[in-house]
Amino acid sequence: MSSPILQAIKQISDEKNISAESVIETIEAALAAAYRKDFGQKNQNVKVVFDAESGDFEVFDVKTVVEDMELPPEELEGEEEPEERPGRRMEPVAVEPPAPPVLDENGMPIEEKKFNPKTEIMVTAARETLKKDAELGEEIRTQLDVPAAFGRMAAQTAKQVIIQKLREAERNKLFSEYKERERELINATVQRREGRAVLIDLGRSSAVMPPEEQIPTERYLPGDRIKVFVTDVRMTTRGPEVVVSRAHPEIVRKLFTLEIPEVASGVVKIHAIAREAGLRSKVAVSSTQENVDPIGSCIGQRGTRIQTIIGELGGEKIDIIQF
C-alpha cells in the first residue's frame, strides 16, 4: 500500500492534471527554500532529494568545477574622495581608458566569464577541499546535515513555494497543450462578452476572440457551441493566453477537411481561399485523379456537404471554382 505522501501527490497530480514528477520537484524546491531560510549559508547552492515513499530527504550543496581564474580586487572601504575646498586647485586624476573588448570571429564582443561562488568552485580549491581528482565541468555534491525540524517562517516559505510552483507547473502544462493545437479547429462554448471581445470556454482554459476575428453577422450568446480556429497561443504573466478566430480563412480549409473525405485524403486539393467573413468565400480546388470531380466532391449529393459547411459559418455563401 502506498504511503500517505504518495497518495497526496497522486491526488494533487490528478486535480491539477500535472505529472507526479512535477509535484515531487515542487516539494524538493520547497524543502530547499525552507533549508536556506533556517540553516543555509550565503554561498551554498542547496538542492534536495526527496523520497516520496518514506518521506525522508537529503540535502546537498551542489557545485560545478570550473577553471581557476583571478577574482576582481575588492573595493576599498572607507576611502573617501578628496573634498574640494574654496581656493584650492584640484589636481587632475589620470583615468585609464577601458580595455578594448575581446571580439569573436564574427566581430561580436565576447562576454567575460564571471565566477559565481554560489554555484561554482575553482578546480584547485575543489581538489584541496572536496575531491582530490576533481575534473573541469564535474558536478560535486556535498551532503549537508538534515535538520530535525524547520522553524515557523521556513515552513511558511515552503508553503508559498509549493503554491507558486504548482501554479507554474499547471500553467506550463496548459500552455504546451494548447500550443500543440495552434492552427487547429476546435469545439468551444461561448462564455460571455467583455467589451467588444468574446470570451470562449475551451474546456480546461479560456480563450479570447478579438473583434477583428469575429464574423460581423454572427451573435455570440453565452452557452452557444461553436467551432473556432486557434490563431495564437502565448504565455503571459497571468498564464497562457489563447487567441481564437471565426473570421480566419483557414477555418474554411479545416471545415472542408472535416466534412469532405476527398479533401482529407488529398485526392482533392485546395489551392487558395479568398474570404469576406460572414458574406462569401471563394475556394479554388483541383483533383489529383481524372475520374474525381473536385467541385462535385466538395458540393456533395444534393449539396449536403457544402450545406453543412455553410451552416457552420452562419449562412456564409461559398463559391467553389476549378483551379
Salt bridges, closest charged atoms under 4 A:
ASP14 OD2 - LYS10 NZ 3.12
ASP61 OD1 - LYS63 NZ 2.89
GLU91 OE2 - ARG89 NH1 3.70
GLU120 OE2 - LYS113 NZ 2.80
GLU138 OE2 - LYS131 NZ 2.36
GLU139 OE1 - ARG141 NE 3.65
GLU170 OE1 - LYS16 NZ 3.93
GLU177 OE1 - ARG204 NH1 2.58
GLU182 OE2 - LYS179 NZ 3.38
GLU184 OE1 - ARG181 NE 3.89
GLU194 OE2 - ARG192 NH2 2.84
GLU218 OE2 - ARG246 NH2 2.50
ASP232 OD2 - ARG234 NH1 2.36
GLU241 OE1 - ARG234 NH2 2.90
GLU250 OE1 - ARG253 NE 3.12
GLU262 OE1 - ARG305 NH1 2.86
GLU276 OE2 - ARG280 NH2 3.89
GLU312 OE1 - LYS227 NZ 3.93
GLU312 OE2 - ARG246 NH1 3.48
GLU316 OE1 - ARG275 NH2 2.93
ASP319 OD2 - LYS282 NZ 3.02
